[in-house]
Amino acid sequence: MPVENIISLYENPLLRDMGGGLVRPGGLELTQRAVAISALKAGVRLLDMGCGTGAALRYLVEHHGFRAVGIDPSIVLLTEGRAKNPELPLARACATRLPFADRSFDAVLAECSLSVINDVGQALGECFRVLKSDGVLLAHDVYARNPSGAAGLRELSFKSCLSGAVSKEEWVERLEGSGFSVIFWEDHSRALKEFAARLIFEHGRLDTFWGCSTAAQGLAEGAQVQSALLSAKPGYFLAAARKSGAAVAARSGK
Ligand SMILES: C[S@@+](CC[C@H](N)C(=O)[O-])C[C@H]1O[C@@H](n2cnc3c(N)ncnc32)[C@H](O)[C@@H]1O
């Protein structure tokens, strides 16, 4: 699926108006938690991959003193972000082709962005490449708490982070297959439930979040989504993965 079709979901003003510019569960509390578990100190160089309008990036620069940059493929989100925070370094780029030199970051942060990327393996390879040898990837995202139901989410006719949800085992496999050692995993499914509840209370509907556009489509797809959700039991996780020494040596031929 073309990147444009995926990002238009996050450009929807209904979603953008929620949570101070963050279009995903957990708010800045989850960003704060990611920083806390990584023990990153002021001055580190961090890439926010799929930064949207840059709300978390701004928080990391202002409250933690990180030297942070953000990338996102959405012109709409970047334009809004630049208007709000002209001083923030926001660049238009795709996670599958990061415009940065090898080993240039201490940390990569992916807040609900890995699940919307078509080629996650390529994106993780890029994270590995741009991280320093002891760098850390911090990710929070959707996962299927019932692994056997994950296939139903992928079969949905539209793309959102829900359709990119795979089981914990598959996330760990993807990360470790890309050269990372998973050093931390924490369940934050409550944040996903709260996010869904807020969408319903504020907009009376959830279909905006999962991309159904018309009422007729909404009815048919709503039933399909409901059945897929019941089967997959989507949850939300926070994980930290370190660039593994063995993988670095293997890839550099040592
Ligand atoms: C659920 S939103 C999360 C945005 C932001 N990280 C936040 O915390 O609010 C997913 C983001 O991933 C971006 N995205 C989609 N495809 C991408 C890609 N191929 N590379 C990088 N970012 C992508 C979207 O434009 C969107 O901003």
The ligand as a Gaussian input file, in Angstrom:
#p B3LYP/6-31G(d) Opt

LIG

0 1
 C        0.126000       6.829000      14.969000
 S        0.993000       8.147000      14.235000
 C        2.130000       8.560000      15.555000
 C        2.719000       9.921000      15.389000
 C        3.654000      10.373000      16.509000
 N        4.774000       9.471000      16.692000
 C        2.923000      10.545000      17.825000
 O        3.424000      10.087000      18.833000
 O        1.865000      11.186000      17.837000
 C        2.038000       7.310000      13.045000
 C        2.992000       8.249000      12.333000
 O        3.822000       7.471000      11.463000
 C        4.016000       8.203000      10.274000
 N        4.412000       7.292000       9.181000
 C        3.648000       6.598000       8.319000
 N        4.399000       5.912000       7.432000
 C        5.691000       6.178000       7.751000
 C        6.951000       5.792000       7.208000
 N        7.027000       4.967000       6.146000
 N        8.077000       6.279000       7.777000
 C        8.016000       7.101000       8.856000
 N        6.852000       7.507000       9.415000
 C        5.701000       7.045000       8.879000
 C        2.664000       8.873000      10.050000
 O        2.729000       9.952000       9.139000
 C        2.299000       9.292000      11.457000
 O        2.802000      10.566000      11.765000

